[in-house]
Amino acid sequence: MGEMKHVFGPVPSRRLGRSLGISPIPKKTCNYSCVYCQLGRTNPMTATPQTFYPVEEILDEFARALMEIEYDVVTIVGEGEPTLYRGLGQLIEGVKALTDKPVAVITNGALLTDPAVAAALMGADIVLPSLDAYDEASFKRIDRPVGSIRFEAVQDALRRFTRAYSGELWLEIMLVAGMNDSDEALSGFQAILRELSYDRLYINAPVRPPAERDVAAPPPERMAEAVERLGGVSIDMLTDGAFDSEIADDFEAAASIIRRHPMNQHEIESFIRGRGGDPAAILARLDADPAIEAVAYKGYTTYRFK
């Protein structure tokens, strides 16, 4: 693909399929310094959006990449926080003019307090905000935001955005053992989730080497408890069937997850491939099953029980 500064991949994503990434920011540019961050500690930390690179430079590179590769989704992500890119709205608009595939943005949500950032994100097909804290103390302990960012303000902005946004909103909670996986924390998350409007909830745990040494994933039974109480799906479920391994039949194993939580075709493919099965055969059976409906939306087919 030649030397690329902003465009990378496509990389396989358990949730999004083949994801063609766009990074509009310099590496490790963020307004958080999360304890679980796989990039190590954030440096420099900034809360001020900047036009780090001309929008045209990024779009030219994207247009070049399109001539050579196949992908399912374009993900604006960056090794840091992509909403710190001041040209985000123009970038989303420009990408959508070049492709009919869905455009996703992965964000920590802190800058939703800025009306310009919230307006820019309205143009994306899928927005994936993170929600790691349930109060100010856990926010400081886990996300370690820069300067004046306050938990209540971020939550209030997230609440307003989720209610106004018309695309697909996929929340992600990163659970860290001993930091936000207690009964009190899960109750706190339940209260927050009741106020938000979202399409799916992913519950994740640190798997890559984190920024801080004392960060670890909660034990499997705690993850199962979180999945049950919060009504989400664990990302583990999409790869190794951690909670469904007792079901030998691939179709029944997939259906057992769909009963609790809709899955899109990429998640099903990832799940079945992780079990050594045939994804195409399982998708064909799901398509044919009268109890399951397949809903096509913005490039994704989502399977759910009728």
Beta strands, then each sheet from edge to edge (+ up, - down):
strand 1: 7-13
strand 2: 17-22
strand 3: 73-76
strand 4: 103-107
strand 5: 126-129
strand 6: 168-174
strand 7: 200-204
strand 8: 233-234
strand 9: 263-264
strand 10: 292-297
strand 11: 300-305
sheet 1: 1+ 2- 3- 4- 5- 6- 7- 8-
sheet 2: 9+ 11- 10+
end
